[in-house]
Amino acid sequence: MTYVPPRRSDGTKLTHRKPLPWPTDKPFRILSIDGGGICGILPASVLAELETRYLNGEAIGDYFDMIAGTSTGGIIALGLSHGIKASDIRDMYAERGGKIFPPVSGVARVWRRVRRLQRYPYERKPLQDELVRIFGDTALGEARTRLCITSFEGRHGEPWIYKTPHHPDYKRDRHASMVTVGLATAAAPTFFEALPNNGYVMIDGGLWANNPVMNALVDALTCFEIDRRQVRILSLGCGETEFEVSDAKARGGLLHWWNVYWAAMRAQSKNALGQAYLLVGKDQVIRIDAPESGDSIDLDDYERAKDELPQMARSLVEAGGGDIERLFLQEKTQQYVPQPE
């Protein structure tokens, strides 16, 4: 008989969580990074540009009190919390992304797209090998920064957020390996096979929270005694595709709504940002993303992402870097100390 583990939600705390103290004169700085496959080159490059221009090459992860990430954004978040500079993460994406998403052309590219109709086109092992090379056997509880990494559990059909032990109530994920967390958050349907994990089936967090900004904000307001106006948020996207309901879509069926998944991710992102603006004030949130385009880069288009996104990141930082420096890069955050077991 197949073992079916309990629902994660079965252990939800039934009483109000007791918040931990936080200095009234100290801002709580959140970095939130969207999902987007190989287009993670964009947020990694934005962060690398900020390191170069404003931090004399120092690791930017040390300037945030909490980092949230989904899919490729979750992998970047894990890297930053591991003490890796954003410039090194950007270089790893640019130099080794082709191992994860091997470029093909012509007939092979058409065949890959046809194959996706029935089976995932990319093997997990190259990504897993890269994560093992970076993180080894490091556990989530060893992170240098508080983390909220989204995934989705398919056995019971529930959202799942991996969290560091930054509150006494957070005990479940302390010993989860960073490699497993990275694979779980990035197991994008139609690209990679779902990840089996101790009886659970883990799928990419983009299924429900491609923009994880509200996951981090709610967690911060719940876990710490902070006023909403103390929270500052830097939200980084991976590029967004234009979407409108044409006359054909308005009347159409499945063939016209083949891209409804992308529309749902876009709507989720805009809704999450709108909620964050309402809660802390739009002046406390900076959103950096590529301009909307009808010719956006596919999540697995390594060649275009590598060639186009670093330059786009430089332009975005030239336009908005000064405000980011003012709100987030004036001083390092205090060292995060995990709660004892």
Rosetta silent file (secondary structure, phi, psi, omega in degrees, C-alpha in Angstrom):
SEQUENCE: MTYVPPRRSDGTKLTHRKPLPWPTDKPFRILSIDGGGICGILPASVLAELETRYLNGEAIGDYFDMIAGTSTGGIIALGLSHGIKASDIRDMYAERGGKIFPPVSGVARVWRRVRRLQRYPYERKPLQDELVRIFGDTALGEARTRLCITSFEGRHGEPWIYKTPHHPDYKRDRHASMVTVGLATAAAPTFFEALPNNGYVMIDGGLWANNPVMNALVDALTCFEIDRRQVRILSLGCGETEFEVSDAKARGGLLHWWNVYWAAMRAQSKNALGQAYLLVGKDQVIRIDAPESGDSIDLDDYERAKDELPQMARSLVEAGGGDIERLFLQEKTQQYVPQPE
SCORE:     score description
SCORE:     0.000 S_00000001
   1 L     0.000  131.412 -177.187    0.000    0.000    0.000 S_00000001
   2 L   -70.302  131.621  178.238    1.405    3.413   -1.016 S_00000001
   3 L   -74.072  129.628  175.830    2.287    5.691    1.891 S_00000001
   4 L  -115.533  111.202 -178.898    0.413    9.004    1.797 S_00000001
   5 L   -67.990  162.222 -179.774    1.951   11.622    4.109 S_00000001
   6 L   -70.308  158.556  174.157   -0.307   14.015    6.035 S_00000001
   7 L   -62.805  139.527  175.448   -1.344   17.362    4.653 S_00000001
   8 H   -62.977  -34.489 -178.131    1.068   20.113    5.588 S_00000001
   9 H   -68.216  -15.685  178.836   -1.931   22.273    6.451 S_00000001
  10 H   -63.697  -23.061 -179.338   -2.955   19.775    9.137 S_00000001
  11 H   -96.174   12.811 -178.858   -0.249   21.273   11.349 S_00000001
  12 L   -61.168  134.225  179.466   -1.398   24.883   10.957 S_00000001
  13 L   -63.660  134.014 -174.523   -1.243   26.787   14.241 S_00000001
  14 L   -93.024   -7.185  179.014   -4.750   27.370   15.595 S_00000001
  15 L  -119.337  168.859  179.939   -3.953   30.443   17.690 S_00000001
  16 L   -62.694  132.361  179.376   -2.453   33.842   16.935 S_00000001
  17 L   -71.821  132.480  179.883    1.289   33.641   16.381 S_00000001
  18 L   -77.756  116.749 -177.294    3.235   35.555   19.005 S_00000001
  19 L   -73.835  147.657  176.961    5.374   38.130   17.186 S_00000001
  20 E   -85.196  152.074 -179.832    9.027   38.570   18.015 S_00000001
  21 L   -65.403  149.358  176.155   10.350   42.023   18.992 S_00000001
  22 L  -145.038  134.867 -177.872   11.772   44.312   16.310 S_00000001
  23 L   -57.086  136.026 -176.922   13.358   47.757   16.894 S_00000001
  24 L   -70.302  -20.797 -178.527   10.895   50.560   16.218 S_00000001
  25 L   -99.616   10.281 -175.622   13.570   52.657   14.493 S_00000001
  26 L  -115.711  123.864  177.738   14.791   49.893   12.196 S_00000001
  27 L   -69.279  156.040  173.661   13.233   49.215    8.770 S_00000001
  28 E  -108.983  111.917 -171.700   12.422   45.659    7.741 S_00000001
  29 E  -102.177  124.163 -177.397   13.814   45.197    4.230 S_00000001
  30 E  -114.510  135.128  169.753   12.373   42.498    1.964 S_00000001
  31 E  -111.158  125.110  179.627   13.719   41.284   -1.368 S_00000001
  32 E  -122.006  131.006 -174.844   11.183   39.390   -3.482 S_00000001
  33 E  -126.732  122.506 -178.674   12.177   37.614   -6.720 S_00000001
  34 L   -68.181  166.094  167.706    9.691   36.256   -9.262 S_00000001
  35 L   -83.144  161.360 -179.874    9.850   32.981  -11.120 S_00000001
  36 L   170.058   20.842  176.768   10.806   32.920  -14.784 S_00000001
  37 H    60.407 -137.960 -176.954   13.127   30.073  -15.761 S_00000001
  38 H   -66.935  -14.854  175.855   16.339   31.124  -17.484 S_00000001
  39 H   -70.332   -1.354  167.827   15.015   34.706  -17.438 S_00000001
  40 H   -58.624  -14.186  172.903   16.267   34.700  -13.848 S_00000001
  41 H   -56.038  -32.124 -178.381   19.299   36.208  -15.549 S_00000001
  42 H   -66.914  -58.400  179.141   17.410   39.521  -15.332 S_00000001
  43 H   -63.274  -34.902  177.119   16.954   39.816  -11.529 S_00000001
  44 H   -62.967  -39.001  179.989   20.396   38.283  -10.946 S_00000001
  45 H   -72.058  -36.473  175.538   21.901   40.901  -13.274 S_00000001
  46 H   -59.936  -48.300 -179.029   19.954   43.748  -11.612 S_00000001
  47 H   -64.891  -37.652  178.344   21.309   42.706   -8.214 S_00000001
  48 H   -65.325  -40.478  176.850   24.808   42.322   -9.639 S_00000001
  49 H   -61.610  -40.705  178.371   24.645   45.838  -11.105 S_00000001
  50 H   -64.169  -40.205  176.636   23.601   47.197   -7.703 S_00000001
  51 H   -59.526  -44.282 -177.078   26.544   45.433   -6.066 S_00000001
  52 H   -69.112  -44.278 -172.329   28.953   46.983   -8.554 S_00000001
  53 H   -79.704  -33.478 -169.999   27.544   50.514   -8.538 S_00000001
  54 H  -122.547  -14.338 -173.217   26.676   50.990   -4.876 S_00000001
  55 L  -121.289   12.450 -179.578   28.299   48.308   -2.716 S_00000001
  56 L    52.361   36.089  176.589   31.862   48.116   -4.038 S_00000001
  57 L    82.617    2.973  178.832   31.213   44.530   -5.029 S_00000001
  58 L   -70.302  157.519 -179.040   29.954   43.379   -1.610 S_00000001
  59 L   -67.711  125.156 -174.591   27.266   40.693   -1.436 S_00000001
  60 H   -75.711  -20.644  179.223   23.850   42.338   -1.657 S_00000001
  61 H   -59.348  -24.422 -178.912   22.089   39.586    0.290 S_00000001
  62 H   -74.574   -1.739 -177.669   23.504   41.061    3.495 S_00000001
  63 H  -104.524    8.767 -178.680   21.303   44.158    3.036 S_00000001
  64 L  -126.807  142.509  179.700   17.934   42.399    3.377 S_00000001
  65 L   -84.493  -22.817  178.065   16.121   41.058    6.424 S_00000001
  66 E  -152.581  142.639  176.816   14.095   38.559    4.415 S_00000001
  67 E  -127.026  128.832  175.730   14.282   37.174    0.877 S_00000001
  68 E  -113.889  145.941  179.719   11.359   35.502   -0.894 S_00000001
  69 E  -154.095  148.945  174.657   11.639   33.630   -4.149 S_00000001
  70 E  -123.672  134.046  173.998    9.679   31.452   -6.544 S_00000001
  71 L    56.102 -120.827  178.807   11.200   28.973   -8.984 S_00000001
  72 H   -60.569  -33.050  175.553   14.315   30.594  -10.492 S_00000001
  73 H   -66.075  -32.619  175.568   13.782   33.414   -7.979 S_00000001
  74 H   -67.055  -38.245  177.813   13.819   30.805   -5.217 S_00000001
  75 H   -66.134  -42.666  177.461   17.166   29.484   -6.445 S_00000001
  76 H   -62.016  -43.171  178.790   18.588   33.023   -6.511 S_00000001
  77 H   -59.267  -43.747  177.710   17.234   33.607   -2.992 S_00000001
  78 H   -60.948  -42.739  179.319   18.933   30.429   -1.769 S_00000001
  79 H   -62.468  -45.295  178.923   22.192   31.531   -3.349 S_00000001
  80 H   -61.881  -40.164 -179.291   22.076   34.976   -1.759 S_00000001
  81 H   -71.365  -15.245  178.373   21.284   33.434    1.634 S_00000001
  82 L   -88.632   -0.039  179.185   24.277   31.141    1.177 S_00000001
  83 L    89.557   10.539 -179.051   26.553   34.184    1.002 S_00000001
  84 L   -84.184  136.605  177.175   27.043   34.102   -2.767 S_00000001
  85 L   -68.731  147.806  177.584   27.356   37.446   -4.533 S_00000001
  86 H   -61.363  -33.318  178.942   24.685   38.292   -7.088 S_00000001
  87 H   -62.786  -36.395  178.021   27.449   38.814   -9.654 S_00000001
  88 H   -71.938  -36.603  177.056   28.526   35.197   -9.206 S_00000001
  89 H   -64.724  -44.460  177.227   24.911   34.006   -9.482 S_00000001
  90 H   -57.881  -45.271 -178.410   24.489   36.006  -12.693 S_00000001
  91 H   -65.993  -35.678  177.717   27.679   34.510  -14.106 S_00000001
  92 H   -65.115  -41.883  176.958   26.566   30.991  -13.199 S_00000001
  93 H   -61.448  -47.469 -175.258   23.280   31.545  -15.039 S_00000001
  94 H   -67.933  -37.508 -175.213   25.037   33.005  -18.073 S_00000001
  95 H   -87.626  -29.094 -171.314   27.810   30.407  -18.235 S_00000001
  96 H  -120.986   -1.062  179.475   25.941   27.260  -17.163 S_00000001
  97 H   -61.654  -28.333  178.600   22.300   27.927  -18.012 S_00000001
  98 H   -67.551  -17.399  174.975   22.767   26.115  -21.298 S_00000001
  99 H   -76.359  -30.948 -179.773   23.319   22.901  -19.349 S_00000001
 100 H   -80.336  -45.963  179.281   19.870   23.252  -17.772 S_00000001
 101 L  -119.886   79.901 -176.453   18.118   24.397  -20.951 S_00000001
 102 L   -60.276  125.111 -179.553   20.251   23.069  -23.850 S_00000001
 103 L   -68.783  140.384  173.093   19.683   25.267  -26.929 S_00000001
 104 L  -137.122  164.848 -179.706   18.359   23.557  -30.059 S_00000001
 105 L  -143.740  170.261  174.747   17.197   24.907  -33.404 S_00000001
 106 H    61.753 -133.905 -176.686   15.275   23.929  -36.489 S_00000001
 107 H   -61.398  -37.188 -178.955   13.569   20.557  -36.495 S_00000001
 108 H   -62.955  -36.855  179.357   14.902   19.720  -33.017 S_00000001
 109 H   -68.741  -41.513  177.679   13.224   22.804  -31.560 S_00000001
 110 H   -62.912  -43.217 -179.580    9.911   21.938  -33.196 S_00000001
 111 H   -63.012  -38.548  178.878   10.186   18.372  -31.931 S_00000001
 112 H   -61.727  -41.876  179.991   10.866   19.601  -28.392 S_00000001
 113 H   -66.563  -38.563  177.023    7.706   21.696  -28.449 S_00000001
 114 H   -64.865  -41.446 -179.063    5.664   18.769  -29.750 S_00000001
 115 H   -61.758  -33.104 -179.458    7.167   16.547  -27.062 S_00000001
 116 H   -63.393  -20.874  178.277    6.060   19.008  -24.365 S_00000001
 117 L   -65.845  -23.918 -175.300    2.461   18.210  -25.240 S_00000001
 118 L  -119.103  -28.941 -171.659    2.961   14.753  -23.761 S_00000001
 119 L  -151.623  150.618  177.262    6.108   14.785  -21.606 S_00000001
 120 L   -61.780  140.737 -175.036    8.485   17.173  -19.871 S_00000001
 121 L   -91.818  -14.516 -174.195   11.383   18.103  -22.225 S_00000001
 122 L  -118.747  135.109  178.149   14.190   18.731  -19.704 S_00000001
 123 L   -78.348  147.518 -179.288   15.856   16.270  -17.368 S_00000001
 124 L   -73.353  -28.555 -169.051   16.223   17.243  -13.710 S_00000001
 125 H   -57.839  -44.360  178.957   19.765   15.941  -13.299 S_00000001
 126 H   -58.465  -40.786  176.932   21.689   18.893  -14.848 S_00000001
 127 H   -66.319  -43.789  179.718   19.862   21.315  -12.532 S_00000001
 128 H   -61.207  -42.226  179.264   20.342   19.015   -9.581 S_00000001
 129 H   -60.716  -40.303  179.010   24.065   18.676  -10.333 S_00000001
 130 H   -65.832  -42.718 -179.857   24.424   22.473  -10.397 S_00000001
 131 H   -65.619  -39.437  177.105   22.583   22.868   -7.106 S_00000001
 132 H   -63.909  -40.001  179.270   24.715   20.168   -5.477 S_00000001
 133 H   -62.568  -36.017 -177.477   27.837   21.901   -6.760 S_00000001
 134 H   -81.639  -47.497 -170.099   26.702   25.195   -5.215 S_00000001
 135 H  -103.672  -17.959 -177.020   25.059   24.101   -1.954 S_00000001
 136 L    57.611 -130.146  179.906   26.441   20.639   -1.226 S_00000001
 137 L  -104.278   23.711  179.918   24.596   19.261    1.795 S_00000001
 138 L   -61.961  134.975  178.667   23.753   22.682    3.296 S_00000001
 139 E   -92.803  156.808  179.477   20.400   22.721    5.096 S_00000001
 140 H   -58.784  -34.414  179.953   17.822   25.503    4.871 S_00000001
 141 H   -66.372  -10.482  178.344   18.341   26.171    8.567 S_00000001
 142 H   -93.351    2.706 -179.671   21.933   27.228    7.815 S_00000001
 143 L   -60.239  146.928 -179.985   20.828   30.160    5.637 S_00000001
 144 L   -86.686   -8.785 -177.632   22.332   33.547    6.531 S_00000001
 145 L  -136.376  147.438  175.821   19.066   35.347    5.732 S_00000001
 146 E   -61.812  137.950 -175.457   15.417   34.643    6.522 S_00000001
 147 E  -130.097  144.901  166.020   13.794   32.885    3.562 S_00000001
 148 E  -130.380  110.127 -175.787   10.321   32.185    2.196 S_00000001
 149 E  -117.794  120.448 -174.348   10.550   29.874   -0.840 S_00000001
 150 E   -86.303  146.928  170.966    7.308   28.852   -2.550 S_00000001
 151 E  -148.860 -174.195  177.343    6.399   25.464   -3.962 S_00000001
 152 E  -141.609  132.267 -177.545    3.214   23.456   -4.503 S_00000001
 153 E   -99.519  120.981 -171.861    2.445   20.002   -3.145 S_00000001
 154 L   -87.171  -19.699 -179.343    0.582   17.867   -5.648 S_00000001
 155 L   -63.329  -42.882  179.976   -0.436   14.866   -3.535 S_00000001
 156 L  -108.217   -6.578  178.941   -2.961   16.969   -1.604 S_00000001
 157 L    70.036   50.024 -175.510   -3.075   19.959   -3.962 S_00000001
 158 E  -129.299  144.506  169.558   -1.845   22.574   -1.478 S_00000001
 159 E   -59.916  152.008 -177.193    0.472   25.607   -1.538 S_00000001
 160 E  -142.885  129.887  175.781    3.751   25.027    0.299 S_00000001
 161 E  -123.398  117.497  172.514    6.229   27.612    1.583 S_00000001
 162 E   -76.406  129.272 -178.017    9.660   26.536    2.771 S_00000001
 163 E  -130.043  140.649  172.617   10.708   28.816    5.641 S_00000001
 164 L   -68.561  161.996  179.640   13.890   29.238    7.598 S_00000001
 165 L   -79.495   60.938 -179.828   13.580   28.886   11.410 S_00000001
 166 L   -91.381    3.507  173.070   13.214   32.640   11.942 S_00000001
 167 L  -141.368  146.740 -178.646   10.288   32.105   14.337 S_00000001
 168 L   -56.753  -25.345  179.928    9.916   29.516   17.126 S_00000001
 169 L   -76.629  -13.477 -175.378    6.856   28.078   15.317 S_00000001
 170 L   -94.689   98.383 -175.618    8.897   27.264   12.205 S_00000001
 171 L  -120.400  -21.904 -167.492   10.388   23.832   12.783 S_00000001
 172 L   -69.893  -35.728 -169.134    9.508   21.690    9.773 S_00000001
 173 L  -100.442    0.006 -175.055   11.948   22.919    7.150 S_00000001
 174 L   -51.906  -42.648 -173.644   15.083   23.489    9.213 S_00000001
 175 L   -97.423    3.397  175.280   16.745   20.273    8.036 S_00000001
 176 L   -65.713  136.839 -179.147   15.512   20.333    4.437 S_00000001
 177 E   -74.785  146.088  176.815   18.475   20.502    2.088 S_00000001
 178 H   -61.027  -31.537  177.866   18.865   23.613   -0.039 S_00000001
 179 H   -62.473  -47.003  179.510   19.206   21.316   -3.041 S_00000001
 180 H   -62.914  -43.115  179.434   15.785   19.789   -2.380 S_00000001
 181 H   -62.089  -42.995  178.735   14.200   23.202   -1.811 S_00000001
 182 H   -62.229  -42.841  178.491   15.708   24.494   -5.053 S_00000001
 183 H   -67.534  -37.139 -177.747   14.432   21.510   -7.030 S_00000001
 184 H   -68.339  -42.816 -177.600   10.988   21.733   -5.416 S_00000001
 185 H   -72.900  -22.744 -173.499   10.438   25.407   -6.152 S_00000001
 186 L  -106.515   11.080 -178.756   11.679   25.077   -9.749 S_00000001
 187 L   -79.897   70.898 -172.783    9.836   21.911  -10.873 S_00000001
 188 L   -70.629  123.732  176.763    7.884   23.825  -13.516 S_00000001
 189 L   -56.067  142.405 -177.121    5.040   21.819  -15.102 S_00000001
 190 L    73.359   -3.331  174.304    5.602   21.103  -18.830 S_00000001
 191 L  -115.172  -47.359 -179.075    9.328   21.806  -18.369 S_00000001
 192 L  -127.123  155.669  173.794   10.491   19.446  -15.596 S_00000001
 193 L   -68.301  144.720  174.677    9.158   16.326  -13.950 S_00000001
 194 L   -59.681  151.045 -175.092    7.507   16.859  -10.564 S_00000001
 195 E   -96.073  116.261  172.442    9.845   16.172   -7.639 S_00000001
 196 E   -74.016  134.667 -174.862    9.032   13.199   -5.380 S_00000001
 197 E  -149.094   94.636  177.272    9.923   14.091   -1.788 S_00000001
 198 L    54.562   44.060  178.792    9.194   11.731    1.122 S_00000001
 199 L    92.388  -15.842  176.326    5.785   10.793   -0.220 S_00000001
 200 E   -90.300  162.669  175.857    4.946   14.325   -1.392 S_00000001
 201 E  -123.134  110.771 -172.230    4.932   15.504   -5.001 S_00000001
 202 E   -99.723  134.869 -178.654    6.502   18.952   -5.350 S_00000001
 203 E  -129.306  155.486 -179.768    5.751   21.348   -8.203 S_00000001
 204 E   -45.535  132.673  178.971    6.958   24.839   -9.099 S_00000001
 205 L   -65.466  -15.212  177.950    5.646   27.560   -6.776 S_00000001
 206 H   -64.135  -13.066  178.057    4.732   29.649   -9.825 S_00000001
 207 H   -60.889  -26.685 -177.767    1.563   27.603  -10.019 S_00000001
 208 H  -136.910  -16.867 -176.846    0.088   29.856   -7.330 S_00000001
 209 H  -148.112   63.837 -179.581    2.641   32.533   -6.359 S_00000001
 210 L   -64.281  -31.017  170.539    4.950   33.401   -9.232 S_00000001
 211 L  -106.312  107.494 -171.685    5.382   36.778   -7.543 S_00000001
 212 L   -90.132   19.685 -172.512    5.972   35.915   -3.860 S_00000001
 213 H   -59.189  -40.785 -178.473    5.901   39.465   -2.506 S_00000001
 214 H   -73.885  -27.433  175.678    2.814   38.934   -0.340 S_00000001
 215 H   -60.999  -44.010  179.675    4.153   35.677    1.083 S_00000001
 216 H   -70.512  -43.313 -176.751    7.118   37.571    2.483 S_00000001
 217 H   -64.197  -46.547  179.050    5.119   40.599    3.622 S_00000001
 218 H   -62.183  -40.926  179.840    2.481   38.560    5.471 S_00000001
 219 H   -63.476  -43.501 -179.826    5.185   36.461    7.099 S_00000001
 220 H   -62.899  -45.280 -178.490    7.107   39.536    8.257 S_00000001
 221 H   -68.843  -25.409  179.816    4.012   41.229    9.707 S_00000001
 222 H   -82.627  -37.539 -171.531    3.016   37.994   11.434 S_00000001
 223 H   -88.984  -18.583 -172.755    6.382   37.028   12.896 S_00000001
 224 E  -133.324  150.664  177.019    7.679   40.398   14.089 S_00000001
 225 L   -81.001   79.906 -179.439    6.433   43.431   15.997 S_00000001
 226 L  -128.537  142.804  172.291    6.760   45.856   13.120 S_00000001
 227 L   -75.985  146.256 -177.809    4.568   48.657   11.893 S_00000001
 228 H   -56.004  -33.949 -177.575    3.574   48.282    8.261 S_00000001
 229 H   -75.490   -6.320  173.259    5.357   51.514    7.398 S_00000001
 230 H   -80.435  -16.337 -174.143    8.631   50.027    8.620 S_00000001
 231 E   -84.440  132.567  173.570    8.555   47.509    5.766 S_00000001
 232 E  -123.048  136.923 -173.435   10.441   48.254    2.559 S_00000001
 233 E  -128.957  128.239  168.817   10.153   45.919   -0.411 S_00000001
 234 E  -108.227  113.899 -177.187   12.293   45.475   -3.522 S_00000001
 235 E  -110.693  123.899 -175.896   10.358   43.278   -5.964 S_00000001
 236 E  -115.276  128.747  177.669   12.184   41.928   -9.014 S_00000001
 237 L  -100.043  173.659  179.223   10.512   40.426  -12.080 S_00000001
 238 L  -116.786   17.700 -176.943   11.800   38.237  -14.908 S_00000001
 239 L   103.205  145.457 -175.577    9.895   39.946  -17.711 S_00000001
 240 L  -134.392  137.486 -179.772    6.189   40.033  -18.450 S_00000001
 241 E   -90.803  136.930  175.194    4.205   39.157  -21.564 S_00000001
 242 L   -61.421  146.234  178.732    1.471   41.453  -22.823 S_00000001
 243 L  -149.423  133.892  172.597   -1.990   39.939  -22.515 S_00000001
 244 L  -146.864  155.457  177.953   -5.436   41.016  -23.566 S_00000001
 245 L   -89.421  100.546  179.180   -8.733   39.255  -24.166 S_00000001
 246 L   -73.585  172.406  177.036   -9.214   39.549  -27.901 S_00000001
 247 H   -60.524  -38.103 -179.980  -12.563   39.044  -29.640 S_00000001
 248 H   -65.205  -42.650  178.164  -11.456   35.523  -30.542 S_00000001
 249 H   -65.322  -40.133 -177.697  -10.573   34.720  -26.932 S_00000001
 250 H   -59.797  -30.744 -179.112  -13.820   36.225  -25.695 S_00000001
 251 H  -103.669   -9.534 -166.368  -15.780   33.772  -27.819 S_00000001
 252 L   -90.439  178.915  179.758  -13.265   30.960  -27.955 S_00000001
 253 L  -115.744 -144.370 -173.054  -12.450   27.700  -26.237 S_00000001
 254 L   -59.972  -38.831 -177.865   -9.318   25.782  -25.340 S_00000001
 255 L   -65.239  -28.891  179.599   -7.477   26.524  -28.586 S_00000001
 256 L   -85.708  -21.780 -176.492   -7.859   30.267  -27.991 S_00000001
 257 L  -110.167   32.281 -178.765   -6.947   30.072  -24.311 S_00000001
 258 L   -61.292  -25.778 -177.700   -3.808   27.934  -24.628 S_00000001
 259 L  -103.399   26.635 -178.712   -1.847   30.624  -22.735 S_00000001
 260 H   -63.827  -28.531  178.881   -4.283   31.018  -19.844 S_00000001
 261 H   -60.131  -42.446 -179.203   -1.550   29.820  -17.451 S_00000001
 262 H   -70.421  -34.983  176.321    0.572   32.889  -18.297 S_00000001
 263 H   -63.553  -39.774  179.548   -2.442   35.157  -17.926 S_00000001
 264 H   -66.008  -40.427  178.401   -3.062   33.723  -14.466 S_00000001
 265 H   -64.401  -41.301  178.535    0.567   34.311  -13.431 S_00000001
 266 H   -61.926  -45.673 -179.660    0.378   37.892  -14.680 S_00000001
 267 H   -63.745  -41.964  178.620   -2.853   38.518  -12.780 S_00000001
 268 H   -60.351  -43.139 -178.127   -1.439   36.968   -9.591 S_00000001
 269 H   -63.543  -46.746 -178.079    1.640   39.167   -9.793 S_00000001
 270 H   -66.418  -37.506  178.002   -0.298   42.388  -10.294 S_00000001
 271 H   -65.652  -44.449 -179.928   -2.725   41.492   -7.520 S_00000001
 272 H   -61.692  -43.055  178.164    0.086   40.678   -5.087 S_00000001
 273 H   -63.513  -42.356  178.775    1.842   43.948   -5.860 S_00000001
 274 H   -60.993  -40.079  177.829   -1.405   45.881   -5.442 S_00000001
 275 H   -65.656  -40.846  178.457   -1.971   44.303   -2.036 S_00000001
 276 H   -63.477  -41.784  177.374    1.578   45.148   -0.972 S_00000001
 277 H   -58.656  -43.610 -179.096    1.089   48.764   -2.083 S_00000001
 278 H   -65.295  -38.748 -174.618   -2.088   48.990   -0.001 S_00000001
 279 H   -75.989  -42.041 -173.914   -0.525   47.492    3.113 S_00000001
 280 H  -114.148  -10.877 -176.974    2.779   49.384    3.315 S_00000001
 281 L    99.554  133.208 -176.838    2.352   52.264    0.872 S_00000001
 282 H   -63.470  -24.583  179.229    3.487   52.404   -2.731 S_00000001
 283 H   -72.247  -11.116  179.863    6.350   54.677   -1.736 S_00000001
 284 H  -101.437    1.524 -178.343    7.824   51.781    0.275 S_00000001
 285 E  -123.179  128.512  173.813    7.770   49.302   -2.625 S_00000001
 286 E  -115.454  124.640  177.808   10.052   49.361   -5.662 S_00000001
 287 E  -109.832  123.488  178.415    9.200   47.082   -8.559 S_00000001
 288 E  -118.470  120.537  179.854   11.886   46.428  -11.175 S_00000001
 289 L  -154.213  162.799  175.360   10.931   44.440  -14.257 S_00000001
 290 L   -68.537  151.443  176.463   11.415   44.384  -18.009 S_00000001
 291 L   -60.397  145.721  176.996    8.933   46.420  -20.055 S_00000001
 292 L   -59.756  142.201 -174.746    5.875   44.445  -21.138 S_00000001
 293 E  -146.632  147.938  172.044    6.390   42.942  -24.564 S_00000001
 294 L   -84.318   -6.025  179.856    4.580   40.882  -27.132 S_00000001
 295 L  -123.643   50.785 -177.938    7.909   39.263  -27.926 S_00000001
 296 L   -69.327  161.714 -177.674    8.977   38.197  -24.448 S_00000001
 297 L   -83.161  130.846  178.407   11.746   35.682  -23.906 S_00000001
 298 L   -63.517  152.242 -177.512   10.620   32.107  -23.341 S_00000001
 299 L   -60.855  -20.342 -178.807   11.430   30.575  -19.960 S_00000001
 300 L  -115.775   12.363 -178.803   13.831   28.131  -21.636 S_00000001
 301 L   -87.124   82.040 -175.265   15.345   30.401  -24.319 S_00000001
 302 H   -60.056  -42.917 -175.176   18.898   30.446  -22.976 S_00000001
 303 H   -63.558  -48.807  179.754   20.459   32.212  -25.969 S_00000001
 304 H   -64.714  -43.099 -179.033   18.103   35.207  -25.970 S_00000001
 305 H   -61.053  -45.010 -178.582   18.161   35.528  -22.189 S_00000001
 306 H   -65.153  -36.638 -175.309   21.952   35.468  -22.057 S_00000001
 307 H   -82.201  -33.075 -169.900   22.313   37.983  -24.883 S_00000001
 308 H  -103.687  -33.675 -167.810   19.566   40.480  -24.011 S_00000001
 309 H   -76.279  -35.114  177.567   18.874   40.529  -20.283 S_00000001
 310 H   -59.950  -39.982  178.163   22.198   41.745  -18.784 S_00000001
 311 H   -68.062  -37.618  176.679   22.026   44.933  -20.883 S_00000001
 312 H   -62.295  -39.465  178.651   18.385   45.404  -19.942 S_00000001
 313 H   -61.632  -41.032  178.864   19.366   45.093  -16.286 S_00000001
 314 H   -61.071  -41.791  179.085   21.956   47.846  -16.679 S_00000001
 315 H   -65.172  -40.494  179.869   19.305   50.157  -18.139 S_00000001
 316 H   -65.095  -38.726  179.968   16.863   49.370  -15.327 S_00000001
 317 H   -73.097  -35.976  175.711   19.474   50.106  -12.654 S_00000001
 318 H   -59.748  -36.037 -178.074   20.516   53.330  -14.369 S_00000001
 319 H   -79.798  -38.774 -171.858   16.872   54.447  -14.161 S_00000001
 320 H  -121.864    4.461 -174.898   16.003   53.257  -10.649 S_00000001
 321 H   -63.646  -34.586 -178.221   19.229   52.483   -8.834 S_00000001
 322 H   -62.555  -42.573  178.265   19.313   55.711   -6.833 S_00000001
 323 H   -67.061  -37.476  178.182   15.977   55.020   -5.136 S_00000001
 324 H   -63.941  -43.819  178.603   17.033   51.437   -4.406 S_00000001
 325 H   -59.725  -43.138 -176.899   20.251   52.642   -2.810 S_00000001
 326 H   -64.219  -40.891 -174.750   18.343   55.136   -0.646 S_00000001
 327 H   -87.695  -26.858 -168.927   15.790   52.632    0.657 S_00000001
 328 H  -125.569  -22.372 -166.375   17.807   49.429    0.878 S_00000001
 329 L  -114.799   22.988 -179.697   21.570   49.840    0.623 S_00000001
 330 L   -77.569  -33.909  178.987   22.505   52.343    3.318 S_00000001
 331 L  -155.572  154.217  177.957   23.658   49.745    5.832 S_00000001
 332 L   -68.889  152.385  175.889   23.883   45.999    6.258 S_00000001
 333 L   -76.586  159.495  174.930   21.181   44.248    8.194 S_00000001
 334 L   -66.819  147.328 -178.263   21.923   42.759   11.586 S_00000001
 335 L   -58.131  127.955  177.616   23.081   39.148   11.411 S_00000001
 336 L   -76.073  130.605  178.672   20.113   36.817   11.341 S_00000001
 337 L  -115.800  116.653 -179.859   20.223   34.192   14.119 S_00000001
 338 L   -60.031  150.930  174.550   17.985   31.118   13.642 S_00000001
 339 L   -68.457  144.466 -179.759   15.648   30.176   16.452 S_00000001
 340 L   -66.926  155.927  177.525   16.949   27.253   18.538 S_00000001
 341 L   -71.426    0.000    0.000   15.508   23.786   17.986 S_00000001
